[in-house]
Amino acid sequence: DGHIIWSQALAKLQNLMPKQSQMDTLFADTNAHKIELKGRAASYTVIAQQIASFLSEEAVTDIDLNKINSLSSGVLEYDMKITFDKNKFLVFKK
């Protein structure tokens, strides 16, 4: 049986994010094959670019953008769920 090497998985996610977007909180559930991500982005375009970038990763099977809030600073706050294929998401086999 294998397991996900989370340090590599998180680095991969970070590299897929546009520079104008940041992660605030992240919750990963290996058994459910989901990552819940809360973050901030400069614009709706940046969020769309982020979704497209995540979907370009073969291990990502679906993205659910739950909500977007506009803050008084003009920055957008978002919640998304990323569903992934555990067998393709940097699995180390024993």
C-alpha positions in Angstrom: 0.0 0.0 0.0 1.2 3.5 -0.7 0.8 6.9 0.8 0.8 10.5 -0.4 4.0 12.4 0.3 2.3 15.6 1.4 5.3 17.9 1.3 5.7 17.2 -2.5 1.9 17.4 -3.0 1.7 20.8 -1.4 4.7 22.1 -3.3 3.0 20.9 -6.5 -0.2 22.8 -5.6 1.7 25.9 -4.8 3.5 25.8 -8.1 0.2 25.5 -9.9 -1.2 28.7 -8.3 -1.0 32.1 -10.0 1.2 34.7 -8.3 -1.8 36.9 -7.6 -3.4 34.1 -5.5 -2.6 32.9 -2.0 -3.6 30.0 0.2 -5.0 31.0 3.6 -6.1 27.5 4.9 -5.9 24.0 3.6 -7.5 20.8 4.8 -6.6 17.5 3.1 -8.6 14.2 3.5 -6.8 11.3 1.9 -9.7 8.9 2.4 -12.2 11.2 0.7 -9.6 12.2 -2.0 -10.4 15.9 -1.3 -8.5 19.0 -0.5 -10.4 22.0 0.8 -8.7 25.3 0.1 -9.5 28.8 1.3 -7.6 31.6 -0.3 -7.5 35.1 -1.7 -7.0 36.3 -5.2 -6.6 39.6 -7.0 -9.5 39.1 -9.5 -12.1 36.6 -10.9 -9.6 36.1 -13.8 -7.0 34.9 -11.4 -9.4 32.4 -9.8 -10.3 31.1 -13.3 -6.6 30.8 -14.1 -6.1 28.9 -10.9 -8.9 26.4 -11.6 -7.6 25.9 -15.1 -4.1 25.3 -13.8 -5.3 22.8 -11.1 -7.3 20.9 -13.8 -4.1 20.7 -16.0 -2.7 18.4 -13.3 -3.5 14.8 -14.2 -4.2 13.9 -10.5 -7.0 16.5 -10.2 -10.3 15.0 -11.2 -12.7 17.9 -10.2 -12.9 21.4 -8.7 -15.9 22.7 -6.8 -15.8 26.5 -6.3 -18.1 26.9 -3.3 -18.1 30.7 -2.8 -16.4 33.9 -3.6 -16.6 37.0 -1.3 -15.4 40.5 -2.3 -13.5 42.1 0.6 -13.5 45.9 1.2 -9.9 46.0 -0.1 -11.0 44.7 -3.5 -9.4 41.3 -2.9 -11.5 38.2 -3.5 -11.8 35.5 -0.9 -12.7 32.0 -2.1 -13.4 28.5 -1.0 -12.8 25.5 -3.3 -12.7 21.8 -3.0 -10.3 19.8 -5.1 -11.0 16.1 -5.8 -7.9 14.1 -6.7 -7.0 10.6 -7.8 -4.9 9.2 -4.9 -3.0 6.9 -7.3 -1.7 9.8 -9.3 -1.1 12.3 -6.6 2.5 11.7 -5.7 2.1 8.3 -4.1 5.0 6.5 -2.6 4.7 2.7 -2.9 6.3 0.5 -0.3 
